[in-house]
Amino acid sequence: MRLFVPLVALVLLAGCGSTAGGGEDGAKLGFAVATTSEDFAQQMADGGKYAASKFDGVELQVSGPPGVDGPAEVKLFQDLGRTATDGIAVENLAPDLFVRPMADVAKKDIPLVAVDTVPLDGSNVNTYVGNDNAGIGKMLAEEAIRLLGPTASGTVVVGTTVPGVPVLDQRAEGIKAAFAEKLPNVKVLGPFETKIEPTLNFGIWNGLVKANPNALAFLGTGDQDSYNLAKIKQENNGTYLTAGFDLNAATLRAVQDGTNFATLSPEHFMKGAVAIRMLAEAATQGKKLPEGWIDSGALLVTKDNVDEIIARQESDTAKDEWFGPKLDEFFADLDTHLRPLTEAS
């Protein structure tokens, strides 16, 4: 029996005055996110709101279900197609469900930008903002490899919150590829499904740690993996390495106190800001949306830079001061970040 999950109402943001300018009649933009309850999606939405606020007359509607629910998000996206008529950014964890709905909205001449998840063939979406996910998986693994040393041997356990989601699968593949290349005497187990719901995630990781007491490291592909692995390591006085992704406050504290050796930030705020700024410029300034994959970058957070990132995440003002110059620099040379959509991973 499928439980009914209420849909989250649209959040409206009107852009404030700024030198970024705006069209005479402004613009109505939308941002569909996979969930409103998880940090990764909240960061993307915050980045979108930040970008929209820099354009006079731009209104941004952010919409998503409270929990990860692909069909519910499709319905909310279709609703955005009736109200956000000047452009919509779409982040989702079920790209197969969005092929026809995206194509239907695109037929209305509403510009679409896929965010974080590569649009599938048939969706008629030609602009994607996201990470090199295999690359950032390797980035996290290479930091673990550096700490383990060149003669390490044993096992490493990899978990992923939602198997089948391309973004997460590619991170896991990147982790495995890095170990295969640089530490061939280390056997990588998994990826095991660790679930996106935090309590279930904790229980599964706890079981994996108990089942692999001599593992060198436990690495996850998601937000929940990061902070739950830290909690388990602290409770067990573990000496193994632990890490995952994203910038949950508990994750950052775990890096700061040395429990986790790192976290890999896909810089979701930047991702959302890039997508909405492109749509706002297209709607208000007549700029053509670039076609292809815009690689929005990522950041390895370790004890060396975690204090700076914690300070950055503390307030909207701090994010504005940190991201503002980087976003302007990014757009000043946007073509250098553009790659063919067929290369997106």
Buried (B, 14 or more C-beta within 10 A) or exposed (E): EEEEEEBBEBBEBEBEEEEBBBBEEBBBBBBBBBBBBBBBBBBBBBBBBBBBBBBBBBBBBBBBBBBBBBEBBBBBBBBBBEBBBBBBBBBBBBBEBBBEBBBBBBEEEBBBBBBBBBBBEEBBBBBBBBBBBBBBBBBBBBBBBEBBEEEBEBBBBBBBBBBEBBBBBBBBBBBBBBBEEBBEEBBBBBBBBBBBBBEBBBBBBBEBBEEBEEBBBBBBBBBBBBBBBBBBBEEEEBEBBBBBBBBBEBBBBBBBEEBBBBBBBBBBBBBBBBBBBBBBBBBBEEEEBBEBBBBBBBBBBBEEBBEEBBEBBEEEEEBBEBBEEEBEEBBEEEEEBBBEBEEBB
